[in-house]
Amino acid sequence: MAWSAFPLCFLLLVSSFGSSSAATKFPFQDPTLSWAARMDDLMKRLTVEEVLEQLANPGYLPTPEIPRLGIGPYNFATECLRGDAYAPGNATAFPQAIGLAASWSRDLMYRVAEATGVEARAKNNYFRQQGNFSLHTSTSCFSPVVNIETYGEDPYLTGEIATSFVHGLQGNDSRYVRASAGCKHLAAYDGPENIPLDRHSFNAQVSERDLRMTFLPAFRTCVEAGTYSIGGSYNAINGVPSAMQRYLMTDILRGEWGFTGYVFSDASAVEDVISRFNLTNNTADVAALVLNAGTNMDLTKNTTVFSALGEALKQTKVSEALLRQRLAPLFYTRMRLGDFDPPEMNPYRSIGMEEVDSPAHKALAVEAAMKSFVLLKNDGLLPLNTSTFDTIGVVGPLANNSQQLLGDYAPRPPPGSIVTPLQGLQPLATTVQFAAGCQRPLCMKYSSDDVKRAVTNTQLNIFVLGTAGSTPAIVLIVSGGPVNLTYLDSNPQISAIIHCFLPAQAAGDAIRHVLLNDVPGAVPAGRSPYTWPKYFGQLQDITDYSMEGRTYRYWKGPSLYPFGYGLSYTRFSYSKLTCDPSVMVGDDVKCSVAVQNVGSYDADEVVQAYIAWTGYNVSFSVPRLQLAWFDRIAIRTSRTVDVSFVIKHRSLALWYDSGWEIKAGTITVYVGGQQPGQEKKAPSNVLSAEVKVMVSA
């Protein structure tokens, strides 16, 4: 059986700040009134021409001013994936999204998002510029190149990490939002890029069950977290382009989930309806179809299809009431960001430029990189028992490539802030022999002479996405997804393998600390957010979006490194698992477990709880396992921590033909530092408990 990538969801965070006049001339500028009263006043004051001008604005450009109302221009578009990337000036570059997901830490994600929002707001206050787009995607495993902007293959992990990012970015002020958040791409979107088909015209065929159980749950979680916007995708789903997906945007998003924010298209996706899907070349028709379906913003850099909304209105293909309805959430977002209030009322307006790449944020970048690393192999070499070698060899095209460490949508750290692996490893030895091995990050073959010179007469060799030498070797994988490590994993010359993802500006410092375990928190505890295929023959057709045989949830065969896998320098023992022996339909499941650090190092452990529908007999395929809870906790050596947690009743539901249902049956709960029954073991055990789900008489 072959495997292939499929998308789960994409998360976009939009951080936008206003520059309108703060003078109170109209009720919508009066902060003593309710939000509803202010919005009602504002929308009534806008002429239909002003409404059309606002909607016709390309999302990447500032909106038109409305001088008579004291409303200034506003820009919805920039990027803050893991640091403010596009606003003027520098910013702290945190690890790429997939690495942050590998931390399995809600707290870390919250603090990274908080720092990102603080720096974005600081630059807004200084430059009076608006907007930050921050793109996060969630994908499955088993793609040769997994999307580096994702949170991995699991809907629950993605939703939890996304929730922390939304909360961290937006802040906790009761009145104002530091930076507004949103989620994209809705939905079923992860390729193909251009082979064999173009994602701009690709039609993903997705069953209702896969849509509900895999592709949509993280979006629902994001809505519940308070996101202000949802972004669409390029592809069509079951024949309907994303920008025209009334079923997703109106029926589910707004109708079922109660979403009240705005939906923006992917960049030029509305234009793709004409140029790629060839449904019609009548712009007024397309504008009407897209607006009626539920899209609020035509995100593009050029003249928008929404420029034809005036003509669509004349032809009665859209109503003025709907035009105002689609525009309202955009102005509400500006209002909650403080755009129409006196600056002194908004605590976020006092954030200064000293916050940008501050010492605290630099330290957080190091912590985030360390916590993202996943130790895939260790024969006992790590942690290194000496901090100084006579000679080490460092080999690899990414060892001293500062730009490739950042990934895409990358912030620009100040000069000198990026520490490459080579720079970080220099303190380990009196002499460091370095060879890139090739000139490009994608190496088909290493320059053997240079490599041989670098690894000759050394005590330790470190390969940054590398090869092997005759002395003990550590391989550091700098990538956004699985690469073929089957040979290296079984090679006795390779003593250790660490997946570093794209660790950004603090790469070198984080690598050195983890190799030496010389600072608190340096023991690796990252866990893989996706499954690594054992061989590439397991990959399926990338155009097939069926979940059957994909990800740990539905794949039953062998994998090189399972989802949730990661080694440690210490060992953990689980005991005393108790769960509610029975619950009624609609009740949560309460559990507790004791976790002891039985090794030699203080370390973090990621406690993972999975459920399996072991006592159910259904006519359709259900996940063999489903992550239902996790937490990353610090445990000192020889100490035991009692962990209590709740599995939400919604996690027990399956999608039947009639919709979501929780039926009577038996659920098995597995708790440990890894999946149950996996071939590649982590240094901990897995416990299980049965829970009967009962229906009241």
N, C-alpha and C positions, 0 to 999 in steps of 0.2 A: 504494500500500500504506500502511496506517495503522500507527501505533506506539502502544504503551501501556506503562505501568509494570508491572513484575513485581517481586516481592521476591527477594532472594538469601538473606539471612539476617539475623538480629538478634543482636546481642551484648549480653548483660547481665552486669555484673560485680557480685557481691555481696560486700560487705566487712562482716564481722560479728565482733564481739568479745564475749567472755563476762564474766560477773560472778559466777561461782560461787566457793564457798569454796575456798581453796587448801590447807586442812589435809589432810594425807594420812591418811585414815581407812580408805580402801578401796583395793584394788589398782588400780582405774582411775584413781586420783589419784596413783599412784606413778610419777614421771617416769623411774625407772630401768628400768621394764619396757618391752617393745616396744609399739608402737602396737596390734598385733594382740591381744596379751595384755590390754591395758587395755580395748580395745573388747569383747573377749569377756567380761571380768568385768562391765563396765557393763551390757551388754545382758542378761546373765543375772540381774542384780539387779533389773531393772525388772519390776514386775508387769504383767500384761496390761492392767489398768486404767490404769496409768501410760503404757503404750505408746499406748493409745487416746486418752488426754488429750493427749499430745504431738502425735499426728497430727491430732487434731480442731482444734487451735489455728489460728485464722485467721492466715495468714502475715504480715499487717501488724501483728499484736499480739504482745506478749511471750508466750513459751511459759510454761506453768505451772511453778511451782517444784516441786521434789521435796525437801522439807526433810530427810527421813530420810537422803538420800544427799548432802546438801550441794550440790545442784544448783540454781542460781538461775534466774531468768527470762532469756529470751533473745529478742531481736528480730531477725528476718531481713530486715526491710524498711526500706529508705530508698533514696536515689538518689545515685550519684556518677558521672554520665555523663562529666563532664570538670571535676571539682571536687565536693566533698561538698555535696550540695544540701539534704538534709532534716534532718541532725543539727542540734542547737541551735547558734546562733551563726553567724558569718560564715565564708566560705571563698573562696579564690581561684577566680575564674571564668575558665576557659580557653575557647578557641574551641569552638563546637559540633562534634560528631563529624565531620560531613561536611567541615568545614574542616580538621580535623586529618588526615583522609584525604588531602585535597588537597596536604598537605605532602609526601606520598610519602616520609616519613622515619620509619623504624623507631626511630631514636634519639630523635627528638623525642617520638614517641608513648610510648616507654618512660619518658622523664623526666616527661611530663605525668601519666602514670598513677602514677608513683612519688610525685610531689608530691601527687596526689589521695589516695593511700593513706596518706601521712605525715600529712596534715591530718585525714583521717578517724580515724586511730589516735590522734592527739593529742587530738581532741575526745572520743574514747572514754575515753582515760585520764583526762580532766578531768571529763567528765559521767558516766562509767561507763554509757554508752549503747551499744547494739549496732546494727550493721547499716548497710550502704550498698548500695543497688541502683544500678547504673549501666547505663543502657540504650543500646545501640548497635545500629543496624540497618544492613543493607546492602540497597540497592534498585537497580533499574535506572534507566536514563535514560528520557526521553520521557514523563514525567508532568508535568502543569502544576505540581504541587507535589511535588517529590521529598522524601522523608522526611529531615528535617534530622538525624535521629539515626543516619543510616547512614554506612557507609564506601564507598558508591558501588556501581557496577554490576558490578564484576569479582570473581569468587570468589577469585582468587589475591591481589589487592591487599587484599581484605577479610581474608583469613586471615592475611596477614603483619602487617597493622596490628593486628588483634585479638591476635595472639600477643604483640606488643610490649606491648600494654596489659595482658594477663594477667600477663606476667612483671614489668612495672613495678609493678603494683598489689600483687602478692603478695609481692614482695621476694625476696631471694636468701639468706636465712638457711637453713641446712641443716636446721633443726629446726622453726622456727615460720613461720607465714604471717602477713604483715602485714595483708592483707585478702584474703579468698577471692574467687575469680573464677568467672564463669560466662558462658554464651552463650545468647542468645535472639534471635528466636522461632523455634522449631522447628515448622514450616518452611513455605516457600512462602507468605509472609505479607507483604502490603503493600497491602491494600485489596481491594475498594473500602471507603471509610470509611462512607458511608451512601447513596451514589447510584451505581448504581441499586439496590444491595443493601447490607445491613449486614454489616460485617466479622465481627460476632459470630455470624452465621448463614450466612456465605458459604461455599460449597463450591468450593475450588480444584481444578480438574481438571488434573493434572500427569502427564506421561508418566514412566515409570521412567528414561528416558535424561535428560530435563531435570532430574529430581530428583537424579540421581547426578552429572551434569556441571555443574550450575549451583547448585541450591539447597542441597546438602549439603556440598560440599567445605570450606567455611569452618568448618562445625561440626566436621568431622573434624580440621582443623588446630587448632581450639580445644581439643579433647579431648587432642590430642598435646602441646599447650602446658601441660597440667596443670590445666585448669579444674576447679573443684570442683562446678559445677552447670550444668544446662542448663534453659532456660525454654521453655515451650510458647507457643502462639499461640492466637488466638480461633477462627480459621477451621477448617473441616473440609478434609481433603485426600482427594480421591477418595472422598468420602462418609463419612469417619470423622473426628469432631471431634478436634482436636489432643490434648486431654486423654485421649483413649481410643486414641491411636495406638500400639498395641502394635508394629506393624511398625517405626516409627521409634524408639521409646524402648527397646524390648527387643531386637528382632531386629537392628537396625542399630547403634544407639548402644552398647548393652551387648554384644550378641553379636558383631558384626563389629569394632567399634572398641575394645572392652575398657574402656568407661567404667565407673567404680566410684563416681561421685559421685551427687548427687541431682537429680531433675527436679522442677521446680515449675511449676504451671500459670500461665498469664497471669491477671491479676487477674479473679477470678470466672468464669474460663473453665469450671471444673467445673460451676458453677451454670448456665452457659449451655447445658449439655447438656440440662437440663430446660426452662429458660425460653426459649431461642432455637431449639434444634434439635428440641425437643419429641419426643425419642426415648422418654422415659418420665418419669412424675412420681414414681416410686418412688425415694426418695433412697438407700435401702440398695442397690438394684440399681445405681444410678449410681456410688455410692462403690466398690462392688465392681468394676465394670467399669473404672473409672479406676485404681484401685490395682493391679489385675491387669495392666492394660496397661503400667504402668511409672511412673506419677506418684507422687512421694513427698510433695509438699506441695500442699495446696489453698490457693492464695494468694488471699485475699480479706480484706475488712474486716469482714465480717458472720459470722453463724453458718455454718459450712462444711458442705458435703455430707459431708465426712469425719466429721462428728459422728455419722453413721449407720453408721460402720464397726463399732460394737459390735453393732448389729442384724444387719449383714451377717455378722459372725462367728457369731452365734447361729444364723443360717440356713445356715451353712457355705458361704457364697458367697466368703469369704476365709478363709485359714488364719492361725493365730497366727504361724506361722513366717514367712509373707509379711509380716505386719504388722511384725514385728521387723526383717525384711530391709529394708523401706522406710524405717524410722526410723533405722537404723544410720548411713547416710551423713551425716545431719544432725548426729548427735552426734560423728561423726568429724571433721567440719568444725570444730566447736567445740573439739575436743581439739587440732587442729593450730593453731588460733589462740591456744592457751595458756589456754583457759578453765578447765582443771582442774589447772594447774601453778602453783607459786609465782611471783608476779610478777617476782621478781628474776632468774628464769631466762630471761625473755623480753626480748630486747633492744628490742623494739618498745614495751614498757611504759614506757620512759624518754623517749619522744617527748613534748615539751611543747607548750603552746599557743603558744609563740613561733614555731612553725613555720607557723601559720595565716596566710596572706597575708603571709608574710615577704618581705623585700626580694628574696631569691633567687627566690621564687615569683612576685612581681610582675614581675621581669625575665623570667622564663620565659614569663609570659603575653604579654608584648610580643613575645618571640621567636617564640612559637607563632603569634600572629596574623600577623606578618610572613611567616613561612614558609608560611602557609596561603593567602596571596593568589595568585591566578592572573591574570597580565597577559594579557588577551584581545586588546587592540588598542593599538598605539602608533605614531604617525606620526613619532616623533622628539622629541615634546615632553618625554617623560620619559627620564631624571630631570630635574627642573627645574633650570635653570642658574642660578637665583638663589634664595636662601633668604628674601628679603624683597620683597614687592610693595607698591605703594601701596594698591591696593584689589583685593580678590577677592570674588566672589559665591559663596555656599554655599547650595544649594537642595536641599530634599528632606525628607520626613517622618521619615526615619531619621537625619538629620544631627545631631539633638540629642535623640534618644529613647533614654535609657539602658537602659530595660527591653527594648525590642525587639532591641537588640544582643546580648542574652544568649541568646535562644532558649528552648526548653523544658527542663525538668529542670535549671534553672539554679541554681548556687550563689548565695549572697547575699554579694557583696563588701562590705567595710566601707564606711561612708559616705565619699564622696570618692575612692574607688578607681576608679570607672568614669570613663573619659575618652571622651567622645563624639567623633565625627568633627569636629563644629563646634569643640569645645574644643581638639582636637588641631591643628586648622588655624589657630587664632587667631595663633600666632607667625609665620605666613607673610606677614602683611600688616599694614600700619598700620591699615587699615580693612577689616573683614569685614562684608559686607552679607548678611544671612541671611533666608531665607524658607522656611518648611516647605512651602508650596505647598498643603497640605491638612491636615486635622486628624487623619486616620487613616493608619496605615502603608499600607493598601490604597487607593491613589489612583486613581480612575477618571479624574479630571481635575484638573489643577493650577489653583490660584487665579492666574490670569494676571497680574493687577495686582501682586500681591505678588512674583511671580517676576520680572516685568519690572523692578520697582524694584531687586531684589536683583542683577540681572545687568547693570544699566546703568552705563556708565562704569567698567568693571572691566578689569583686565589678564588675569585668569584666572577662569574659572567652574568650580566643582566641584559636580557633581550627585550626590547620594546617592540612587541609584535614580531617575534623572531624565530630563531633557529636554535641550534644546539652546539655546545662546545665540549671540550674534554674535561673541564673542571665543573664543579657544581654550578648549575644554571638556574636562574629565575627568569621566567617569561612574564612580561607585563603586557596584557592585551589592551590596547587603546582602540576601542571600537564602539559603535552604537548597537551592535547586535552580535549574534553568534558567528564565529568563524570556525573553520574545520580544525579542531584541536585533538581529534582522535589519536593521531600519531604522537603528539606531544604528551597527551595524558598518559599514554602507556609507555613512553620512553623513559628508561631509568636514569638517563643523563639529565633529565629535566627534574629538578628537585622541587620546584614550586611554580604555580601558575596563579596569577592574580588578574582578574578582569577589572580594569580601571575605568571602563567606559570612556567618556570624554571629560576629564576632571577639571579642565579650564585653568584658570590662572594659578591655582595653588597646587598643580600636579606634582611638581618636584618635591615640595616640602611634604605633601601628604604621603607620597611614596616612601620617602626616607623614614618618616615617623612610623609607618606601618611595618616596614622591614625591620626596624630596630625595636619597635614597641617602647619608644623612649618618652612618650607623653601620654597622659590619660586619654582614654578613648581610642588608642591606636590599634588595639586588637581587632582584626577584621570581623565584622558581623553583618556585612551586606549579604543579601540573599537574591538569587537570580529572579528577575521579574518575568522571565520567559524560559521556555524549555529549549535546550540545545539539542539539535538532532545529532544522532550518532554517526550518520552518514548522509550525504546529500541525496542519495536515492530515496530518502524518506520524504522529500519535498513534493508537494502536490501542485497542480495547476493553479497559478496565482489568480486566474480569472474565476475559479470555482469558490463561491462564498458559502458553501455548505459547511456547517461546523463538524460534520461527521469526520472523526479521525484527526481533529485539529486541537492543539493545545493540550495541556495536562488534563483538562476537563473531559475530553472525549478520546484522546489517544491512549491506547492500551499497550503499545509496543515499547521497546527499549529506547532510552534517550541517553545522551552522554552526560548531561547535567540537568536534573529535573527542575521544574519551576519550584522556587522556594529553597533551592539548594545553596549551601555555602558552608565552608569550614571555618574553624576558629583555632586559636592557639590553646584553647582550653576545652573542657568537656562539660556537658550538662546532663543531669539526670532528672527525669520527670517521675513524679509519684503522686498518690492520693487524688487521682482524678475523680471528681464527682460531678454529675449533671442531674438535672431533674429527671427522675425515672420516667415520668409521664407528664405531658402537657395537653391542654385542650387546644383545639384549632384556634389560632389567633393569639396564643400566648407565646411569649419569648421563652427561650431555654437558658436557664442560669447554670453556670458551671464554675468550678474552681479546680486549681491544680497547684502542686508544689514543684518549684523548679530550683534545683541545687547546682551551684558551680562546683564540680568535683575535680577541676583541674588546677593548674598552678598560676593562672593569671586572672586578675580582675577583668571582666569583659561584659559586653552586651550580648544578650540572646534575643532572637526573634521567636517569640512563642506563636505558633501557627495552629489554628483550629479549622479543621475541614469537616464537612458533612458528606454523607453518602446516603442515598435513598435505598438502603439495603432491603427494606421490607416492603417495597412497592412493586406491583406488577402492572406496568403500563404498556401501552401499545406503541410508544414512541421512544426515541433515544433520549436518555437523560444523562447529565454529567456523571461520570464515575466518581468524581470528587468535586467539591466546590469549597473554596476558601470562604469561611464564614466569619472569621475574626482573626486579628493578629495584634501584637504589640511588641515593640522593641524595648527591653528593660535592661538596666545595668545590675549585675550581680557580682559582688566581691567573692573572691575565692573562698571556698568552704561555707559560704552563706547560702541560705535557702530563702526564697521569696515565694510567698503565697499569692497566687494570681487569681482573681475573680473576674469573670467576664460574662457577657450576655450575647447569645446568638439571637438576633432579631427574628421574629416569626416570619418576616417577609423572605428571609433566606431559605425557608423551608418550602416555599411555594414553587409550583411547576406551572408551565403554560400549557393548558389543555385547549382543545378546540373551542371551548366556551370562555376561555380567558384564564387569568391567574386563579389558582385554587390550591388550598392546603387540605389534603385529604387524610383520612385515618391511615396509619401505617407505622413503620419503624424507621427511625433515622439513627445512623451510627455517627457518633462524634469522635473524631480523631484529634488528639492534641500532642504536639511535640515540636521539635525544632526542624521538622521536615515533613514531607508527605509520608503517609504510611506505605510500606511495602516497596519503596523505591530501591532500584538496583544499586545506585551509587549512594552510599550512606554518609550522613553527617554524624558528628560525634555527639549524638543524643539519642534517646529512645522515643518511641511513640506509644501513647496509651489510647484506649478506646472505651466508649460507654454507649449503651443503647438508650434511646429515648423513644417512648411510645407516644405517638400523636393520636389523640382520641377526639371523637365527635360527641358532643353532648346528646343525650337521649331526647 
